[in-house]
Structure formats: structure tokens, C-alpha cells
Amino acid sequence: MASLEESMFSSDDAGSQHVSSLNKDEEGFIKHIREYDNFRSFIDNDELKAEIETDSLRGLNRYIKIHFKEWKDKKLVVGVTGHTGSGKSSLINTLRGLKAKDEGAAAVGVTETTKDIKSYVYPGNDSIILRDFPGVGTKNFPKEEYLQKTKILDSSVVLIVSCTRFSETDLWIAEKVIAVQRNVLFVRSKIDIDLANSEADDPDNFSEYTCMENIKTDIKDNLKSSYLDPQLYFDAIFLVSSRHRTKYDILSLERKVISLLSMKTEAICHLLFKQMEEAINNKTKTIKKEFLGRKVASVVTGFLPIPKLESTIDTYHVKKIIEECEVKYCVDRDSITEFAGEINMSESEIQSRMKSCDERVRDENQLYTETEDKKWIFVQKYSKYTFPGLGMLFSAYKSPRTMQECLDKICDVMADDELMLVKLRLRKLEKDLKS
């Protein structure tokens, strides 16, 4: 698995690409990112936005402190659903390593046995809860009331179990689960019976592998009948038999559930980062439009043909812009001192990673001079002295644009620095959650 910064903190634009056009590694990476998004229920976006609206980095830290214990104790709730008789309870017993007659086992039978919602702790890992839901469309749980009565969409993961072709009801549940961004796994139970029937029908040409692949293809074809893209669920289809704990895909299903639990921490950090990235980008767009008074003042100084007045006044404005932006982006000295204590890192080590500590950004004279030299040629810079009248007008046009170029560079560099600080904070959060 890629490191936190490489995987979770990379751009999510790739996630919108069609999986079929990608190689297997890219396919797996994009699937991984989408599964992070399926843990959105762990983050209250409205609350987070309110915290970071005016003070992004400090707001993030407050939000983390408020919710840390909740995240630390958060269980992975695996909801198991499907039609009555599909083998839901038997699957839960198999995953727990129990037989139907064992104490604490889920009740199984040929009639409806799950009439209430029951929860079971996953063996050896009390952070995973298996929740046995009644079948869809039963007397007590009709389809039109199923979601409201069961609250199945509150689950972190939903296993949709079927012992035949996936029905319209199965697809309906899948669509509802995916719509609220939860993980969904498709389980075809009683696969041993399907294989035995297939062999009995054509013993001379029977191939267990081919038969299982055909069943998976059939499931994918059923997914196509909905708006679901089966390629997005290439590793979410499992063929199992509750009679055979070590055969078919039961062990793969167990590994998948465990992997989703371990993904919880990474998903929380990934979702927080995406919100922070968006907030910082929006803040940058806003700040680049600010400082109108200083830009207007530069029009006046740019127009006046007084030697050194323009550069002196404009560099003063740039200095004030730098100071204000440092505070807005939480990269001023006080913020860095406070932040260093939060992540147990020295101020000097943090500053060594910051682009805004470069003199070409911090020094207003150097920043202004380099920007002006890059944007304007010699004649344009001194036009008001060599071409009075038109030259003064051009200089009044040039001066605020030079200042805007400085502002753009300051914002871009400091936004990168704040995003770097966010990464450091979330890396600390990941470590704390896993400890």
C-alpha cells in the first residue's frame, strides 16, 4: 500500500476516470480512493466546514480534538441483508467460526428465522460488528418500509446475500447503499449447490473454475442492468458456501472485511484532507481578489513621475500583504509555534519544509523587484520618465498588475505551505488512531 502522503494526499481527479481504461494497479488505486469516500459517515462535513471557515488549520485541530475519541472507538458495522432463505445467518455463523447449534450462533432454518435485527461481535476483533438484518419484503419488513425500519444505511459496509440470480430487490438495496456512500459487497451463497447442479447437468464438460466465472459474470451482468458499473466492484463479488469455511471465496471475504476496518483510519484522514484542500483553494481564490485599497493606491503612485516613490510605496504594500497572508494561511511565527507543539515537531524542522520561508517570498523588496523584472521590460518599467503622458498612464496600469502578480505568488506559496502543515497534522492523527 502506498504511504499516506502518496495515496491519500494525492489528487482525487483520477478517481473520475473510467476504470476500464486503466491497468490493474491503477484500477486498484482508484478503487481504494473510492472506498475511502464510502466512509463519509465518519465526518460531519457541515461541522467541519464551520470549524475551518475562518481559521482553517486551527479549525481542523479543534475538529480533530472533538472527534478523536469517537473515531478511535468507532466500530465497523457490517450489515448482512438479502432475501429470506438466502443464507444470511449461516454466512454470519461461518464468518464467526460457529455451527448452527453452537451457543451464540445466529438462528438458521428453511423458514424466516431473522425477525429482529441482531448484532454479533466478529471473532478476535471487537471493532467489527456483524449485524443480521431481516429479509427484504417479509411481513414485518416490507420493501417500502425496509430502509426506515432497519436503518441498514447506517452500516459502514453492507453485504447483499443471494443464493440465486441477483434480484431487482438486491439491486435496489445496492443502489440505496451506494447513494449514501457506503461500502457494498455482493455475496452469492450456497455455491456448492450451484456447482453440484451444474456438474450433474453436464458432467463431461464440467469445470468448477469456468462455472464460478460464469456465475460472477452473471452477477456483473445483473449490475449492468442498473446504473451500477460492475467494473467498480471487480473485487467486491464473493462466491461462498457456509458448509465449507476454507473453500471458495469465504477467506477472501474475511480478508476484505478486515481490510475495510484497517482502512477506517486512512479514510478519515483522506476525507479530512479533501475538505481542507478545498477550503484552502477557495480561500486562495478569495484572498487573490482582496487588498483592493492597496492596489488602487499603487495606481496613484504608479502614475506620479516621482523617482523611487512607486517602488518604495509598492514594496511597503507588498510587505503588509505578506504579513496579512501569513496570518490568513497560519504560517506566521505564532501559528508555527502553536502548531509545532500539536505535532511534536520542532519549529525549525517545520520551517525547513516551508516554501514561504524562502527570501524570494519573505523579502518584499526582492519579491517585488523580481516580479517586475520578469513581467515588464526596461522601457515599460520606466515609461513615465521617458514618455510623459502616455508613459504615466501605462505606469498606472502596470503598477497594480505587478502587485497582483506578487499577491498571486504569495498566495500560491503559502497555500502550499498550509496544505503541507495539514498533511503533517493528519499524519500525526493517523499515527495516534492506530496506536
C-alpha angles and dihedrals in degrees: 000000000000119000119269093258094045097047110025097031098049123101115286094209090099089062090075094060119105109261095220091068093058135082120247096266093050089045091055093046093053091046087053092053091048090052089055087057089054089069094064091121088074091065126060099212095191093052092045092049090051091052096048098036097097103014109026104183096037089043090054090051092051091049092050092050092050095050104030097099091045091053092044092054096037113130125215102237112203110196115203116202143154140116121324109272095024092118101257096143093042090053091052091051091050092050088051093047094243136129122225092257096048119111111267094017121141112259114256134185147129092274130057105295102163105073096147134041109261130186129210131188114239110246113263093001120071090182088077121070121192109207118198110210125194117255119274116258099022122140094263095038110039116182095251091056099032100099094045096045098043101035085212091156088069088071119105091219130019122205111202107202124199132167094195136025112328107266131217088259091056090051090046091056091046091053092049092048094048092045090063091043103249127144115262128196124190116218125189106198131197090035090156089065091049091051093047091050092048092050091048090052095052113006095168095059100030118133120175092207094049092046092052092047090051090052091051090049089051090053091050090049089053090052089052089060087068127050088267117116107224091204089069089061100045091129097036100076118093131181111204145166119206088210092062114050095178099039133083117357103328094106090046089052091052091050090049093054091048091049090054089054092052088047091060095086094044090048092053091051092044093051092047090050093051091053092047092047091052092046093050092047091051091046090052092052089052097046092050087062094049132086091062091154092057091047091051090048089054089056089061096045090044091055097048113087094219114134115249093356093108097048094042096050095038094050088051089054090048090051091054091047090053091051093048093045092051088061094042091053095040093240097117119115096261092050093048091049091051093044093049089059091051095055099032094241129128120254091236092054091051093047091050087064095048120100091198090066088071111111090230087069103029096046107075094198094053093043094049094044095047092046093049093046091050096046103039135040122231096263092051093049093055100030095120090061097044100035109032114201104017090036091055091051091049091049090052087053093046101047101064090043090056089050091049089052089053091048092049092052093046091051095046094049096044092045088056089050094050090049088051089053089050089054091052091049093049092046087056090048091052091051092048094048092051095046 
